[in-house]
Amino acid sequence: MKGKPVVTVRDVAERAGVHPATVSRVLNPSRRHLISDTTARRVSQAAEELGYQANSMARGLRMRQSFTIGVLIPDLTNPLFPPMVRGIEDYLHPLGYTALLSNTDSEPDRERRGLDALTARQVDGFVIAPTSSGFPLVKAMIRDGVPVVLVNRSIDGVQGFAVTPDDRRGAASAVEHLIALGHRSIAHVSGPRDLSPGEERYRGFLETIREHGLTPSEELVAFANAFTGGAGVRPTQELLDRGENFTAVFAGNDLLALDVIDTLKASGLSCPHDVSVIGFNDMPYAGRFDPPLTTIRFSHYEIGRRAAEMLLSQIAGDRSPPRTLILSTELITRGSTAAPPIASHRSGSTRRSATPH
Amino acid sequence: MKGKPVVTVRDVAERAGVHPATVSRVLNPSRRHLISDTTARRVSQAAEELGYQANSMARGLRMRQSFTIGVLIPDLTNPLFPPMVRGIEDYLHPLGYTALLSNTDSEPDRERRGLDALTARQVDGFVIAPTSSGFPLVKAMIRDGVPVVLVNRSIDGVQGFAVTPDDRRGAASAVEHLIALGHRSIAHVSGPRDLSPGEERYRGFLETIREHGLTPSEELVAFANAFTGGAGVRPTQELLDRGENFTAVFAGNDLLALDVIDTLKASGLSCPHDVSVIGFNDMPYAGRFDPPLTTIRFSHYEIGRRAAEMLLSQIAGDRSPPRTLILSTELITRGSTAAPPIASHRSGSTRRSATPH
């Protein structure tokens, strides 16, 4: 902005007690590996304290870098994304990078336009949670050598960098929790299978049901079209309409779990009294809900941090082969799961009367 | 992206059944007013359907426009901002604009850097919810003629465009609700007064207390440092430590209200049995909390839409004087407010025993 005293590389160097060339190296990702972490940190801190702000356009032209990262998010109103964004930004910020976000609203057209806008603004790389229709765009970017890290999902057949939770193992621990409570007839409201969390959690569900000698029934699985709030109503209604006897539901994520609870309630079934419900994500405020939501937790913040780290190392020229970092999950037991009703003779037509008193 | 067939202005014109010059006018904000809304809509739709994507850098250079809007948000994890962003994007999208977001985390340094990054990327204007330390930057931008619309707050002494809720009237209806329930001793956990929502809601509180013949007591007001989750703990503890008899709390926003409820609970006081609590915002999921949160609602989505509309009209060259659009609020009565305990002889040291059974 205008009128501010200009802070130079020389000022930063003086403050940090290093040679100006060292400052330049620290601020240049492709040379940063030449400098020790301690020194890099001292330089970054001095730059912060002095309010050093390189002219990013000039610097970008010189280094062919904009020091800006594009972050594409499918649904900002899904409360798991804001902590992820914070993780990304907390990693980028001390290194002099800024994140620009685009909310794609899970619409292919907005996703394409967001990518185009960020590409046109010459960001140095992308952290993306793509929709399935965005997969071809992302594949093309990776093929063209654009630095990309996927978060929360991987793309079949693509050798790319990704950070995801352990969806399969998380689903298994959800189902194991329900089995340990005494449930034998467990339904699954799955997310869409064209996204890896949908597919992986569905597989984790099936495998665990089989491992415990229960018969997996197709009748006990229904698929939502999306992972967004509201998308869980129709599949839950389908399960109810089929007249299956289930005493517990594993939902593909927390937003779907809330839909399950609401749809059950509208049919006169209470959670956890009649039906236990477990979600996935441990979204903010999940412990404040009535009933408090039992769920599978993983750190969205950590996903963001790790993705940013992976991306910057690509940008800095690291040529190691693509890898997927899988973060572990944790069962969070709260009030939405309990032992099944003692007499479980419910059927589609007499659900209400069959619940114990 | 590579390999896509290039859609030209001529293709769009043919599809929309208009002259190519009309398409150019529709896509050029400073000339769009020359075209009727119906025609503009038809052209936009044709452009969408064909996947028309002007080379935004080339177009930007030609028109000195990037068709990109910068959105600066202080705290993405505050759940009121995502719906606002959606409102902004829903307005921009059909008009061919893209929003790039920067999450400032309420940190002056990140705010400055976010502004710099977006300015360097040549966005056409900004929608900003600034921190108080960002006010000088925003003032400078407005002085320099940068198109800016403030959301959720106004800046004292600045003639700028803004869209805000009716904070004063909303606060009044919160306090009136508590008084109608029978409360006479009403405390206020206020947001910071250097932000207009903090100041306005505090004033609305005081005025309403006075209007109803109650004596406003400084002892019944405590100020939080921020509007973020966790910031309401200390001021609530202060109120408790002062030993004041209050049966209700009006909190500056919902996140502070949740802190109030938790802090009361830690002192053995239950909401709404011992103390009623009302918030402000009607954040997502507020109706699912235990207890469901009574609050003041306004449409964050609408704030976003209106701000985007105001901004684009500035960008299009509208030179009408700055104005603030004030959206009305609505009381949402839920379970966190109730009549006060019948015998209200609580004191700081014997709070627990004095509550009725």
Boltz contact constraints between the chains, C-beta under 6 A:
constraints:
  - contact:
      token1: [A, 1]
      token2: [B, 140]
      max_distance: 6.0
  - contact:
      token1: [A, 56]
      token2: [B, 120]
      max_distance: 6.0
  - contact:
      token1: [A, 57]
      token2: [B, 120]
      max_distance: 6.0
  - contact:
      token1: [A, 68]
      token2: [B, 117]
      max_distance: 6.0
  - contact:
      token1: [A, 76]
      token2: [B, 82]
      max_distance: 6.0
  - contact:
      token1: [A, 76]
      token2: [B, 85]
      max_distance: 6.0
  - contact:
      token1: [A, 77]
      token2: [B, 82]
      max_distance: 6.0
  - contact:
      token1: [A, 82]
      token2: [B, 76]
      max_distance: 6.0
  - contact:
      token1: [A, 82]
      token2: [B, 77]
      max_distance: 6.0
  - contact:
      token1: [A, 85]
      token2: [B, 76]
      max_distance: 6.0
  - contact:
      token1: [A, 85]
      token2: [B, 103]
      max_distance: 6.0
  - contact:
      token1: [A, 98]
      token2: [B, 113]
      max_distance: 6.0
  - contact:
      token1: [A, 98]
      token2: [B, 117]
      max_distance: 6.0
  - contact:
      token1: [A, 100]
      token2: [B, 100]
      max_distance: 6.0
  - contact:
      token1: [A, 101]
      token2: [B, 101]
      max_distance: 6.0
  - contact:
      token1: [A, 103]
      token2: [B, 85]
      max_distance: 6.0
  - contact:
      token1: [A, 113]
      token2: [B, 98]
      max_distance: 6.0
  - contact:
      token1: [A, 116]
      token2: [B, 53]
      max_distance: 6.0
  - contact:
      token1: [A, 117]
      token2: [B, 68]
      max_distance: 6.0
  - contact:
      token1: [A, 117]
      token2: [B, 98]
      max_distance: 6.0
  - contact:
      token1: [A, 120]
      token2: [B, 56]
      max_distance: 6.0
  - contact:
      token1: [A, 120]
      token2: [B, 57]
      max_distance: 6.0
  - contact:
      token1: [A, 121]
      token2: [B, 121]
      max_distance: 6.0
  - contact:
      token1: [A, 140]
      token2: [B, 1]
      max_distance: 6.0
  - contact:
      token1: [A, 285]
      token2: [B, 285]
      max_distance: 6.0
  - contact:
      token1: [A, 288]
      token2: [B, 289]
      max_distance: 6.0
  - contact:
      token1: [A, 289]
      token2: [B, 288]
      max_distance: 6.0
  - contact:
      token1: [A, 290]
      token2: [B, 290]
      max_distance: 6.0
